[in-house]
Amino acid sequence: MTTEIMTFGCRMNAFESEVMRDHARAAGLEGAVIVNTCAVTGEAERQARQAIRKLKRERPDARIIVTGCAAQLHPETFAAMPEVERVLGNMDKLKAENFVPDLPARVAVADIMGPAEAPAHVVSGLAERSRAFVQIQQGCDHRCTFCVIPFARGPGRSVPLARIVAQTRELVANGYREVVLTGVDIASHGVDLAHGTDLGGRPDLGRAVRGLLDQVPELERLRLGSLDPAGIGDDLLALFRDEERLMPHVHLSLQAGDDMVLKRMARRHLRGDALRVAAALAAARPGIALGADIIAGFPGETDAMFENSLALIGDCGLSHLHVFPFSPRQGTPAARMPAVPGTVVRERAARLREAGRLALARRLRLQVGTVAAVLVEKPGFGHSEHYFPVRLPPGDGHPGAVVPLRIDAATDTGLTGRAAP
């Protein structure tokens, strides 16, 4: 029996799940299920607990190990669950010694605020994935009023470029055609506010991306994880303009489109900044696909404030939307602010999702007749360079291959293509 991993949440968790898979395999841990949790919302934690209970009902013999952000923040909650055998914090889950079978310590959760550098684990591949993830940064030094992730991930730490290059080379040598740079706040790569500057004194993601592309010319496709618009500078814009290997898709951490809401969130940008960044990206790479995270029903959000966020979808040309109904997180300043009624929050989230669905459908229709370079993820399915989902005829490329497809048709949710002549 092998160790299974159930991953919730972000791309960082997906990467770290593969690190744990390697550790469990090396330690000879068998018959276990590792649940890698998320804590971005209260609902994410509830879903993790629900999944643990369901797993134990369906598989009474399963040995369940819980880790991730929710376990880091609330280890006592998971340790109290009779279904759970072991609880590991976010640093502890990356240590091989914590996966030795039958450890006496049931809970291992270290102080997340102490580490002085980002871990740089190398994974030779990612199970059942056609694209690979490379961690370039860990933690966050910002204090958005709604967010607990800095307390689950610790202070910002950056991985030096040499380690990023080494891991990328190994992944490319193992056959990966596309790599995604991931982290909690990759736009801050290059600086460590908690421990002093770590890689030159200022955030400079553009310099790191350029160095990676220059030093690994055999890498075919590079994609970036979610970006804080305040961290997108001229160097990165120039790369989107000049470097075809940098995929034309950016997901922005916008959160809202109203200045008062953004100030209450303690974000580092205002509405005008989001509009300028979106326009600059579109000018640098015509046709670029833009996505965003948006929170519905933040405390104090009036109807007019919400309308500003809704309008941001069209004003910024967004086509990939992640909508989060506001969920108060205990201990954050936003949890003490006057709440928007739950029915209103849900209604606003539904309107944002519908607007996002329509925006994606419009953008997909524009792809008909074009030729897309599709990364095949499983038989008959993949994603284009703009991260549009594409269905292709069975047999047109094996998982991990990049194939040119002429786009024949579009639905509201995806594209259909055939081999380009």
N, C-alpha and C positions, 0 to 999 in steps of 0.2 A: 504493500500500500504506500502511496505517496502522500505528501502533505498538500492539502488544497488551500487556496487563498481566496477569500471573499473580500473584494476591494470596493470601498465606498469613496465617493468624492473626487478629488482632483488628480491631475496628471502626476503630481509629486507622489501621491499615494500609489499610483500605478507603478511608478519606477521603484519605490521602496518595497512594494510587494515582491518584485523580482529579486531584490537584494535578500529579502527574507526567504524566498524560495530557495536560493542558493545556499543560505545558511542552514536551513532545515534539511536540505538534501545532504550537505556535508556532515551534519551532526547525526544523521541516521534517524531523524524524527519521522515516525510513520503514523498513519492513522489519525493525524491531527488536522483541524481546520483553523486557519488563522483568519480572524475577522479584523480587517484593517479599516478602522472607523473614520468618520468625518464629523466635524463639529461646527461647520459653517452656519448651521441653523439648529434650533431645537428639534425641528422635524427630522433632521439628519440623524441626530442621536436617537430619537425615538425609533426610527426605521432600523437602526443597528440593533437595538435591544430586541425589537420584534423579530428580526432575522435570526438572532441567536436562539431565541425561544423556539422558533419554528424549526431551525436546524436540529436542535436537540430532540424535539418531538419526532421528527422524521428519521433521525439517526441517533438513537440512544447511546451507541457506543462511541460516538465522535468525541475526541478530545479537543475542546475549544479553547483557543488562545486569542485573547482580545488585545488589540493595540490601536495605534493611530491617535488622532487629535482628541477624540472624545475620551479615550482611555487616559490620555495625558492629563486632561482637565478634571476628570471625575473617576479616578481609579477605584474609589470606594464603591461607586455605584455598580460597576461591572464585577468587582470582587465579591459583592454581596449576592450576585446571581448564582444560583446553584448549578446552572448549566456551564459555568465558566471555570476552567482549570487553572489558567494563568493570565495575568494582566501585565503588559509591557508598555512602557512609555515610548515616546517618539525617538528618543536617543537609544533607549535600551533595545528597541526592535532591530536596530542596525548592528548589534553586537552578536557575533557568532556564538559566544558562550551561553547566551540566553535561550538557545534552541536545543541544548542538550536534553535528551529525554529525562524525565523524573527529577527535575531540579527541586530542591527543597523549598526555595523561595517562591511563594505563589504570586507575589506582586513585586515588580521591579520597575519603578517609575522615578527616574532621577530628576533633579532640578533642571528644567529646560533653559533657564536664563543664564546658565554658566558657561556653555561651550564657547571656545575661542575661535574655532574655525569650522567651516562647512565640511561635512564628510564628503569624500569623493570616491564612492564605491563604483567599481567597474562590473557591469553585468555583461556576460557574453551574448545574451539574447533575451528576448522577452516572450514568454510562453504565449502562444496563440495570438501574437501581434505581428503585424507586417511593418509597422514603423517602430523605431526605437526612441527612447527618452534619455536625455543626458541632463543630469542635475548640474546647474551652474551656480546655484544660490540657495540659501536656506534662511528662514526666519524673516522677521519684519520689524523695522524700527519705527513705523508709523503707528498712530493711535487713533484710527477711525473710531468714532463713538459707538458704533454698532458691532464691532468685531472683537472676537476672542482669540483669533488665530495667532497674534504675537505671543500670547501666553501658552499656546499649545505648541508653537514652533520655535520660540526663543528669538533672540536678537538677530539682525541681519548679518550673514556671513557669506562670503563669496568664494567660489572655487577658482583657483588660478587657471589661466588660459592653458598652460602646459598640460594640466590634468584633463581639461575639457578636450583638448586635441587628442590626447592619448586614448581616452575612452571612445571618442568618435571614430578614430582610426580602427580600433578593435571591432566596433560594431559594423563599420563598412566592410572590413575584411570578412566578417561573418555573413555578409550578404544583404545587409540593410541598405535600401536605396534612399530612405527618408529618415531624418533625425529631427526630434523636437527638443528644443532647449526649454527646460522646465525649472521652476523654483517658486517660492512663495511670492517674491517680488523681484522678478528678473530685471526689471527696468532700473533697479538700484544696484545691479552688479558692479562691483568695483569699490564699494565702500562699506565700512563697518562702523556704524555710529556708536555702538556699545563698547567696542574694544579699541577704538582708534582706527584710522583708515587702514585698510588691509591690502588694497591693490592699486595704490597710486593716488589716493586722496579724493576722488570724486567718482560718482556713478558714470560709467561709460560703456553701456551695453553695445553701442555701435562699434567701438574699438575691439571688443571681444568677438563680436560676430564677424567682423572683417578679418581678424586674425585667424579665426577658425576656418573660414572659407579659403583664405590664402594658404594655410598650412595643410588642409585636407582637400586638395583639388579633386580627389576621386569621389567626394561626397556629392550626390546628384541633387538632393532636395533637402533644404533646411527650413524648418518651421519654428516659429516662436510661440511660447506660451503666452498667457494673458499679460497685457502690458498696462501699467499705470500711465495715463496720457502725460502726466507731469514729467515722466522720464524719457520721453521720445524726443531726441535731439537731432541736430542737423546731420550728424554722422550716420545715424540709423536711417534717416530719410534718404540720404545719398545712396545707401546700400539698396534700399527698395527701388531706387531709380536705376541703378547700374548693374545689379547682380541678379540674373535670372534664376539662379539656384535658390535664392531666398523667396519662399512661396508667397504669392500675392494674397495673403489672408492674415488679418490682424484682429485679435480679440482684445477690446479695450475694457478696462475696469472703470466704467463711467459711474455707475450706481444711481445717478439721478441727472435730470436736466434742468433743475431749478437752482438758482444761486443760493437762496436761503436754505434750502434743504442740504445742498452741498456744504454750506458753512456749518450747519448743525451736525453734519456727518464728520466734520473736520477733514474733509478731503483736501487735496493739494491743488485742485483745479476748479474753475468755474465753468459755466455753460459756454462762454465764449472761447475758453481754452479748448474744450472738446470740439467745438466747431472748427477751430483753426487746425487742430491736429488731424481731424478727419479730412479737411480740405487739402492739407499738405500731403497726406498719404495718397489721396486720390490723384493729386498732381504728379507726385513722384512715380506712381505706378498706376496708370489709367486702367480702370477695370478692377482694381483691388477690391476684395470682399472684406467688409468690416462687420464685426460682431461686437456685442457689449453685454456686460452684466448690468441689470437695472433692478433696484429694490422698489417694490410697490408698497405704499402706505407707511412710509417712514413717519415717526412721531411728529405731529404738527403739520403734516402735509395737507394743505388745503386743496380744493378742487382745481384752483388756478395753478398751483404748484405742480399738481399731477399732470395737468395738461401740458406744461412745459416739458416734463419728462416724456410724455407720449409723443409730442412733436419732435423730440430729439431723434426718433427713429428715421423720420423722413429727412430732417435737416442734416443729419450726419450720413445718410445713405446706409443705414444699418440693415443687414440681411440675416445675421446669425444672432439671435437674441436669447439670453439666459435671464429669466425673470424669477425673482425671489420675493415672495410675500414677506414683509417685515416680520421677523421673529425675534422678540427680545431675548437677549442673552444675559443671564444673571451676572451682575458685577460690572456691566458696561454702562457708560453714561446714558446711552440711548434708552436703556431699560427704565430709567427714572424720568424720562420725558413723557409728556401727555400723549397717550396712545390714540391712534386712529381706530375706530370700531372695526372689529374683525370682519364684519360683512362688507364694509367699504374696502378694506385691504384686499379681500378676495375678489371683489368686483374689479378693482383697479388692476390687479394681477391678470385677471382674465382679459381685460381690454388690452393690456400690453402684449400678452401672448397672441391675441388675435391680430393686432397690428404687426407683430413680428412675423406671424404666419403669412399674412398678405404680402409683406415686404419680401420675404423669401420667395414666395410664389412668383412675384413679378420679376425678381432677379433671375430665377431659374428659367423663365420663359425666354429671357434674352440670350440664354446659352444655346438655344436650338439653332443648328446650322454651324456651330463652331466646332473646333477640334480641341478636345481636352486631353491632358496627360493624366491618366488615372492610375493611382496606386491601388492595386488589387489587394483587398484585405481578406476575402474569402471567395470561393467560387461564385461568380456572378455578381459581385458587389465590390465597390471601392469608393474612393474619394478623389475628386479632381484637385488640381493645384490650388483652386479657390476654396477648397474644402466643401464642395457640393457633393452630396451623395449621388452615386451613379450606379445603375444596374447595367450589366453587360452580358452578352451571350455566354453561356457556360463553355468553358474551354478557351476563352479569349484571355489567356494569361493566368499564371499560377499566383497564389498569394505571395506578395512581396514584389511582384513584377510591376513595372510602370509601362502602361500600354497607351498608345494614342487612339482615341475613340472619337468618331464623329457623333455629335449629339443629335439624336433624331426626334426626341420628344421630351416634354417636361410635365410633371404633375405639380401639385402644390408642395410636395415634400422632397422631390428628387428628379433625377434625369435618367434617360435611357440612351445608351449609345451602342454603336457597332464599330468594328475595326475600321480605322481610317485607311483609305487607299494610299 
